[in-house]
């Protein structure tokens, strides 16, 4: 496991949902520093799939959190699209409707999933795990 410890580095986290309340719960649950070994998190909140794709094309995102229950474009299909269309993607976490939907998260090629309703402790633990891998190290 590679630790990211540079205090002046920020990790950019894209949070996608059509529902501003879901985006707010994600950001509030994680805060700006979910673990002392991680740098500050800088959030890019997105409400449409088109903006997610445009933002990912530009690059500079260290973690993607997609709401599988978003409409009209769900995060599960969007995760699969990103994996299929981009040469490199950061870790992707999908928020799924229920724990039994984990197979859909696997199909989408997401790295992890957390079910709704969002449990802040589970979300934080999952995000910290994803961000402390070597693939999440900023360039």
N, C-alpha and C positions, 0 to 999 in steps of 0.2 A: 504494500500500500504506500502510495506517494502522498506526502503531506504538503499542502500548499500553505506556506507560512509568511509570505511577504506581506507586511502590514499595509503597504501602499497600493497593493493590487486590489482591484475590485472584480468580482465575478458578475457577469451580466446574465440575468435569468429572465427568459421570456415566459410570460404567463398569459395563456390564451383561454378566454371564455367570452361568450356573448353576454354573460351575466356579470355585471360589475361587482355584485355581492360575492360571487365565487372568487373573482380575482382578489378582492379585498381580504377574504378569509385566508387565501394562500399567502399573501404578503404579510398579513398580521400574524399568521401562525409561524412563519419563518423569521420574521424580523430582519434586521440588517446584518446580524451576525449569529447564525444558528449554532455555531460551534467556535470555541476559542482558537482552534487551529486553522480556521478558514478566514479569508479576507472578507471584507464587507460585501454584501450583495447589493447590486444595483438592478432594479426591476424595469423591464420593458413590458408594460401591460398592453395587450392587444385584444380587440373585440371581433376581428374578422379574419377569416382564413387567408384572404388575399394579402393582408398586411403581414401575417405570419410568414408566408412564402417570400414576400419581398424582403422582409427583415432577415430571414435566413439566407437569402441570396447575397445580401451585403456581408454577412458574417459577423464575427465578434460576440456571438452568444455562447455561453459556457454551459447552460442547462436550459432545457425546454420543458415547461409544464403545460400540458394540454388537457382541457376539460372534455372528457369523452361524452358528456351530456350536452355539449354546446350545440346550438342550432343556428343556421341551417347546416353547417359543416361540423361534424363531430370530431373530437380530438383523436379518436382511434384511426379513422380514415386519414386524417391529416398526418398523424405519425407515420403511417405506412407510406403516404405520398412523399414525405420528407426523406425517409430512408431510401425509397426507390429513385428519387430524382436528384438528390444531392450526393456529391462524392464523399463529403465528410459531414457528419452530424454530431453535435455534442450529445451527451446523454439525454434521453427523452423519458419523462415521467408522465403517465396518463392518469387522470382522475376518472375512475370508473363508477358506474351506477351502483354496483354491488360487488362484493368479494367474489361471487360466482362468475363474474364477467372477466376474470383473470385470463381466460383462454382468448378473449378478444384482444386483450393487451398483448398477449404472446403473438397473435396473428399480426398485429400492427407493428411488431418488432420494436416495441417500447422496451426500455431497459428496466423499468419498474412501474408499479401501479399502486395507487392508494384509493380505497373506495370512498364514495360519498356516504354519509356526511363526513366532512374532513375532520380527522382526528389530528390536532396540532402536533402531538407528540410523535405519532406515526409518520406524519408528513416530514417533520424535522429530521427524524432518524433516517428516513429513506433518502432525503435530499443530501444530508451529510455523507451518507454512504456513497452516493453517486458522485459527489464533488471531491471526495478524497481518493478517487482512482486516478491513475496516471492519465487516462484519456480526457479528464476534465481540466488538466493543467492548462492555464492560458498560454498562448503563444508569445 
